[in-house]
Amino acid sequence: MSQEVLKKLIIEKVYRNGSVMIEEDEIIAEERIDFYLNGMKLLSVMGIAQDQDAHIVGFLMSEGVITHVEDIHSLRISDNGLSVYIDASVNEDNIQNLFKEKTLTTGCCVGVTGNVEDKIVKEFNRSTVSYNVDMLFDEVDRFYGSSALFRQSGCVHKARLVLKEGEAIEAEDVGRHNAIDKVIGKARLSHADTQDAFLIVSGRLSMEMVVKCVMHGITMVISKAAPTRLGIKTAQLHGITLIGFAREGKMNLYTHSSRVDTAHTVIQADSTSCIIEEVCVAAS
Amino acid sequence: MSQEVLKKLIIEKVYRNGSVMIEEDEIIAEERIDFYLNGMKLLSVMGIAQDQDAHIVGFLMSEGVITHVEDIHSLRISDNGLSVYIDASVNEDNIQNLFKEKTLTTGCCVGVTGNVEDKIVKEFNRSTVSYNVDMLFDEVDRFYGSSALFRQSGCVHKARLVLKEGEAIEAEDVGRHNAIDKVIGKARLSHADTQDAFLIVSGRLSMEMVVKCVMHGITMVISKAAPTRLGIKTAQLHGITLIGFAREGKMNLYTHSSRVDTAHTVIQADSTSCIIEEVCVAAS
């Protein structure tokens, strides 16, 4: 049995004129999927629980661990969809090769922040800072406007950290995690205070992005792209305001939306509790 | 000294009506950057050689390896821009934590295909297959048209493998590498012949994507996004036709473009050699 790939959620959509609509939205369920080879845990991959049997086959055949499909003796997905078991004749050298170097060769990776997440001892972010919605739309407009590299190459991710006092720090990279690491590193090296700063990014908001915010007291993260379910769950549990699809004069507020100060708000009374409840149900 | 982040290249732009323009284009230089901590190689990251000192600081502080910026004793980038050396007081437990689990926790990752690339013994792909340009534009049109998940969630990557006989296999995931692994796994599990198949993907064409094609005899890869310099170099050296920015009735041909059969072509006589020369110069 495979898990559901899309989950429904009630969210707030804020428009450029300050109006707010409560709407149902669908978010993608990104899961940690464990791959087992010949009875041993091989590795875990963050992905969606769909075609996970083909995933391990394609991965191992691309890496030269399995040479022919006939070398596969059995292939099974667990009932909850989150473990895949493959038994096969393998090339042992190429298994060693998988881990021979500690390389984050992804251009977009962190194999790592997920490990930190388990032992975060940071408290829930109780900051009562509020962000004016017009200012947020202006910052989003500036986000791409200032990137020559993005316009010229068409393939970089960008991060913009806006400090409490309004100063902005920017960085770019082909990798979405790299751009965030760079902008945080710049802030740290300049001894900037990242408490109550907010981060604008170009890439998908998955768990690692939110964990990076948690680690540095960054209260809010905004992306022009989509969040994943685990990103939303992590933001909910750590008190981070998470905003996705910030583009074309609109933003989707997923968690802790009370920090966004909208001028003429028409939010339904129970909207916030709706969001929390849905996320907690989805995440449990 | 930092490396140049953008490289100029002469490419062919093919339009929906079959016409071809030779134009200069700029591509992003994705590099393997080595991080050294207290005199020891820590890991490598694929990224652009810009702000690489801030990158290691942000990364290590997000992972809890370095707690305060004052704990950094020295920070230096090598002359070629590809190595960063940091000396700092560190939390040893959290260094171990970085590597405690073999986890590809990225949603878009392969820490791995790069390792295979060093030892690929596959021959240069000399296939003389040719692809009709109208058929290619039609396949690109179909690419997103058929994805309900993409439309609903707005955050999945997709891969479509078109076999020589015209049959197409599709898969999706939040990770661009995962989607490709899945589609190749599906092909393998169904005993499909991937020789001379072509792959359409939604994500950036970096080296790992091209290596996956090499490993499975896939002759051509098309993306609606940009290629990186290392992706182009790898495609050039292994005989893979690489097409980027396939959108809005246009495609950019970066390598081995002779396989694309355009109706009324107006290619300059020396265009192909231009491309090869430029890539080899850039890659050396």
Contacts between the chains, C-beta under 8 A, distances in Angstrom:
chain1	res1	chain2	res2	distance
A	5	B	149	6.6
A	5	B	153	8.0
A	6	B	149	7.1
A	6	B	152	6.0
A	6	B	153	6.0
A	26	B	152	5.0
A	26	B	153	6.0
A	27	B	153	6.6
A	28	B	149	7.8
A	28	B	153	4.1
A	28	B	155	5.5
A	28	B	156	6.4
A	28	B	174	6.1
A	30	B	107	5.8
A	30	B	174	5.0
A	32	B	103	7.8
A	32	B	105	7.1
A	41	B	102	7.9
A	42	B	102	7.0
A	43	B	101	7.9
A	43	B	102	4.2
A	43	B	103	6.1
A	43	B	104	5.8
A	44	B	101	7.0
A	44	B	102	7.6
A	44	B	103	4.5
A	44	B	104	6.8
A	44	B	105	6.8
A	45	B	103	7.8
A	45	B	104	4.7
A	45	B	105	7.8
A	45	B	109	7.5
A	45	B	175	7.5
A	45	B	178	6.6
A	46	B	104	7.2
A	46	B	105	5.1
A	46	B	106	6.1
A	46	B	107	4.3
A	46	B	109	7.7
A	46	B	174	7.2
A	46	B	175	6.9
A	47	B	107	6.6
A	47	B	173	4.8
A	47	B	174	6.1
A	47	B	175	5.5
A	47	B	178	4.5
A	48	B	156	7.2
A	48	B	172	7.2
A	48	B	173	5.3
A	48	B	174	5.7
A	48	B	178	7.9
A	50	B	171	7.9
A	50	B	172	7.0
A	50	B	173	7.4
A	51	B	171	5.2
A	51	B	173	7.9
A	51	B	182	4.4
A	51	B	185	7.3
A	51	B	186	6.6
A	53	B	185	7.3
A	53	B	189	7.5
A	54	B	171	6.7
A	54	B	181	7.7
A	54	B	182	4.8
A	54	B	183	7.6
A	54	B	184	7.9
A	54	B	185	3.3
A	54	B	186	4.4
A	54	B	188	7.9
A	54	B	189	6.0
A	55	B	173	7.5
A	55	B	178	6.0
A	55	B	181	5.2
A	55	B	182	4.7
A	55	B	185	5.9
A	56	B	185	7.0
A	57	B	184	7.9
A	57	B	185	3.6
A	57	B	188	5.5
A	57	B	189	5.8
A	58	B	180	7.1
A	58	B	181	3.6
A	58	B	182	5.8
A	58	B	183	6.9
A	58	B	184	3.7
A	58	B	185	3.1
A	58	B	186	7.5
A	58	B	187	8.0
A	58	B	188	6.8
A	59	B	110	7.6
A	59	B	181	4.3
A	59	B	185	7.3
A	61	B	184	6.7
A	61	B	185	7.2
A	61	B	188	5.7
A	61	B	215	7.2
A	61	B	216	7.4
A	62	B	113	6.3
A	62	B	116	7.5
A	62	B	180	8.0
A	62	B	181	6.3
A	62	B	184	6.4
A	62	B	211	7.4
A	62	B	212	4.8
A	62	B	215	5.1
A	62	B	216	7.2
A	63	B	112	5.8
A	63	B	113	6.7
A	63	B	115	8.0
A	63	B	116	5.6
A	64	B	116	5.8
A	64	B	215	7.0
A	69	B	188	4.6
A	69	B	189	6.4
A	69	B	191	6.5
A	75	B	189	7.9
A	94	B	116	7.4
A	97	B	115	5.3
A	97	B	116	6.8
A	97	B	119	7.7
A	98	B	102	7.9
A	98	B	112	5.2
A	98	B	115	6.9
A	99	B	102	6.0
A	100	B	115	6.1
A	101	B	43	8.0
A	101	B	44	6.9
A	101	B	115	6.1
A	102	B	41	7.9
A	102	B	42	7.0
A	102	B	43	4.2
A	102	B	44	7.5
A	102	B	98	7.9
A	102	B	99	6.0
A	103	B	32	7.8
A	103	B	43	6.1
A	103	B	44	4.5
A	103	B	45	7.8
A	103	B	111	5.7
A	103	B	112	8.0
A	103	B	114	6.2
A	103	B	115	6.8
A	104	B	43	5.8
A	104	B	44	6.8
A	104	B	45	4.7
A	104	B	46	7.2
A	104	B	109	7.9
A	104	B	111	5.9
A	105	B	32	7.2
A	105	B	44	6.8
A	105	B	45	7.8
A	105	B	46	5.1
A	105	B	110	7.0
A	105	B	111	5.7
A	105	B	112	7.1
A	105	B	113	7.2
A	105	B	114	3.6
A	105	B	115	7.4
A	105	B	208	6.9
A	106	B	46	6.1
A	106	B	106	5.7
A	106	B	108	6.5
A	106	B	109	4.2
A	106	B	110	6.3
A	106	B	111	6.5
A	106	B	177	7.3
A	106	B	208	7.5
A	107	B	30	5.8
A	107	B	46	4.3
A	107	B	47	6.7
A	107	B	204	7.0
A	107	B	206	4.9
A	107	B	228	7.1
A	108	B	106	6.5
A	108	B	108	4.8
A	108	B	109	7.0
A	108	B	176	7.9
A	109	B	45	7.5
A	109	B	46	7.7
A	109	B	104	8.0
A	109	B	106	4.3
A	109	B	108	7.1
A	109	B	109	4.5
A	109	B	111	6.7
A	110	B	59	7.6
A	110	B	105	7.0
A	110	B	106	6.2
A	111	B	103	5.8
A	111	B	104	5.9
A	111	B	105	5.6
A	111	B	106	6.4
A	111	B	109	6.6
A	111	B	111	5.4
A	112	B	63	5.8
A	112	B	98	5.2
A	112	B	105	7.0
A	113	B	62	6.3
A	113	B	63	6.7
A	113	B	105	7.2
A	114	B	103	6.1
A	114	B	105	3.5
A	115	B	63	7.9
A	115	B	97	5.3
A	115	B	98	6.8
A	115	B	100	6.2
A	115	B	101	6.2
A	115	B	103	6.8
A	115	B	105	7.4
A	116	B	62	7.5
A	116	B	63	5.6
A	116	B	64	5.8
A	116	B	94	7.4
A	116	B	97	6.8
A	119	B	97	7.7
A	149	B	5	6.6
A	149	B	6	7.1
A	149	B	28	7.8
A	152	B	6	6.0
A	152	B	26	5.0
A	153	B	5	8.0
A	153	B	6	6.0
A	153	B	26	6.0
A	153	B	27	6.6
A	153	B	28	4.1
A	153	B	226	6.2
A	154	B	225	7.3
A	154	B	226	4.4
A	154	B	245	6.8
A	155	B	28	5.4
A	155	B	204	5.1
A	155	B	225	6.1
A	155	B	226	3.3
A	155	B	227	7.6
A	155	B	228	6.8
A	156	B	28	6.4
A	156	B	48	7.1
A	171	B	50	7.9
A	171	B	51	5.1
A	171	B	54	6.7
A	172	B	48	7.2
A	172	B	50	6.9
A	173	B	47	4.8
A	173	B	48	5.3
A	173	B	50	7.4
A	173	B	51	7.9
A	173	B	55	7.5
A	174	B	28	6.1
A	174	B	30	5.1
A	174	B	46	7.2
A	174	B	47	6.1
A	174	B	48	5.7
A	174	B	204	6.7
A	174	B	206	7.1
A	174	B	228	6.2
A	175	B	45	7.5
A	175	B	46	6.8
A	175	B	47	5.5
A	176	B	108	7.9
A	177	B	106	7.4
A	178	B	45	6.6
A	178	B	47	4.5
A	178	B	48	7.9
A	178	B	55	6.1
A	180	B	58	7.1
A	180	B	62	8.0
A	181	B	54	7.7
A	181	B	55	5.2
A	181	B	56	8.0
A	181	B	58	3.6
A	181	B	59	4.3
A	181	B	62	6.3
A	182	B	50	8.0
A	182	B	51	4.4
A	182	B	54	4.8
A	182	B	55	4.7
A	182	B	58	5.8
A	183	B	54	7.6
A	183	B	58	6.9
A	184	B	54	7.9
A	184	B	57	7.8
A	184	B	58	3.7
A	184	B	61	6.7
A	184	B	62	6.3
A	185	B	51	7.3
A	185	B	53	7.3
A	185	B	54	3.3
A	185	B	55	5.9
A	185	B	56	7.0
A	185	B	57	3.6
A	185	B	58	3.1
A	185	B	59	7.3
A	185	B	61	7.2
A	186	B	51	6.6
A	186	B	54	4.3
A	186	B	58	7.5
A	187	B	58	8.0
A	188	B	54	8.0
A	188	B	57	5.5
A	188	B	58	6.8
A	188	B	61	5.7
A	188	B	69	4.6
A	189	B	53	7.5
A	189	B	54	6.0
A	189	B	57	5.8
A	189	B	69	6.4
A	189	B	75	7.8
A	191	B	69	6.5
A	204	B	107	7.0
A	204	B	155	5.1
A	204	B	174	6.7
A	206	B	107	5.0
A	206	B	174	7.1
A	208	B	105	7.0
A	208	B	106	7.5
A	211	B	62	7.4
A	212	B	62	4.8
A	215	B	61	7.2
A	215	B	62	5.1
A	215	B	64	7.0
A	216	B	61	7.4
A	216	B	62	7.2
A	225	B	154	7.4
A	225	B	155	6.1
A	226	B	153	6.2
A	226	B	154	4.5
A	226	B	155	3.3
A	227	B	155	7.6
A	228	B	107	7.2
A	228	B	155	6.8
A	228	B	174	6.1
A	245	B	154	6.8
